[in-house]
């Protein structure tokens, strides 16, 4: 192999068969790691974006080891938006939630498939037991709005509010 330096001097580098094998293995590993990392969306990426024209604010903290997709739906279970949240205490802040009542669902797992819009391993589906409410109130000094903070964390099997995949709202 001939390698050129910036000064134009050419150096001959001899590779042994074992060196070449190590380089090929390293390249294959780099390609595979690149594919896996590329599939994991950046924390806070909207999987299904929405026009958010309200005043409500929503903060979601993911305290699980696994990543999560949080899905906000109306009371008819139509998806308003879905957002990807990395595990291990990562969080997202979402502004512009319109006044009203909503359901919040969570898909959790590992190995996100962006084409299918789902996790491939360690998959779980759940929802919050209580509705989320947002309300903007006019005050003498202007207005005040709802700020809701949600934390995703592990609970015992008895406390979980699991949802079957076939009735889970659309993520994408």
N, C-alpha and C positions, 0 to 999 in steps of 0.2 A: 504494500500500500504506500502511496506517495502522499505526504502531507505537506501543504504549502503554509509557510508562515506569512504574517503580514508584510514582512520585508521582502518577500518573493523568494526566499531561500527554500529549496525543496529538500525535505528529509525523507529518507526511506525508513519505513517502520515495518519490521518483520513480525508477523503474527504467527504463533504456533497454532496448531489445531485446537488445543485446549483453550487458548485465549479467545479464539474465534467462537467456540461453543459458549463460553461465558458471556461474550458480548451478545450473542443471539438470545440466550436465556434472559439476559437483562433487558433487552429490547422487548421481548415477548411480555415479560413481567410489567414493564412500563406501559405497554399498550393496554394490557388487561386492567391494571390499576386505573389508568385513564378512563376506560370505559365504565368502570364501577363508579368512580367519583363523578363522572359526567352525568350519571343517571340520578344522582341525589341533588334535588333542587337546592338552591341557596335558601338559607333560613329566611322565612318571611315571604317567599315566592307565592303569589296567588296562582293556584292551580285552576280555579275558575274565578276570574276577576269580576268585579261588579262596579257599577257607577254608584259611588257612595256620596250622597248629597245631604246627609243629615248632620247632626251635631254630636251624636253619641260617640263615645270612645270605648274601645274594647282592648284589653291587654290579656294575652294568653301566655302562661308560663308552662312549659313542658318539663316536668320533673322526672319523667320516665327515662329509662336508658334508651328505649326505642324512639324513633322519630314518630311524628304524628301529623295527620292532616285534620284540621279543625274545619267543620262545615257549619255555617250558620244558615238556618232555613226559616221560612215563614211558618205560620201555624198549619199550612196545608202541606208542609214538608217539601216545598219548592226551594231548591238551593239558591241562596242569595250570593254567597261566595264560599270558596274553600281556600285555605292557606296552609302551606307546608311549614312545620316547626320542628327543628332538630331537637333531639333528646338532650338530656343532661343539663337541665336548668336554662335552656334557651327560651327566648320569649319573642313575641311580636306585639306591636301596638298598631291598632287599626282605628282610623278616624273616619267620621262621616256616616256612622250608623244612623238610619232614620228612626224616628220615634215608632215604638210598637213593641210587640211581644214576639220572641223568637225561640226556636229550639236550637241547641248546640249539640252536634254529633262529633265523634272522634274516630278516625281510623288510625290504628297504630301498627307498627311493624318495622321490618327491615327490608332492604333491597327493593327500593321503589322502582317501578316500571313506568316510565313516563308515557309510553304509548298506551298501556292498559289503564293507567291512572289508578294504580293500586300497589300495595306492598305484596311481595312474593313470599316472605317468610315471617314467622312469629306474628301473624296477623290477628288483630282484634278489632271489634266494632262495638262502640258503646255510645251512650248519650247522657247528657245531664238530666237528672230527675226533675229539676225545676226549670221553668222558662226564664229566659233573659228578658228584662224589660228596659227600654230606653225611653226617656221622656225629657223634653226640653221645656223649661218653664220660664216665662217672662217675669223678670223682677224689676224693681225700680232702678236698679243699677245696670240693667241689660238683660241678660238671661243666664240661666244655669242649666247644665245638661248632665246626663247620666254618664258616669265612668264606671265600667264593669270590669272586674279583674277575675279571671278564671285560671285555676291551676289544674293541670292534668297530673295525677299521681296514682300510685298503686293503692288499691284497697283490697280487702279480703273478697273472696269469691262470693260470699253472701251479700256484700254491699254493692257489687258491680251491677250496673244497669246495661247489660249486654243487649245488642241488637243483632238480629239475623242479617246476613249479608243481602239476602233477597229483598228485604224491606228497608235497607240502608239507603239514604238519599244519594243522589248523583254527586260524585266528587268533581267531575269535569264538566 
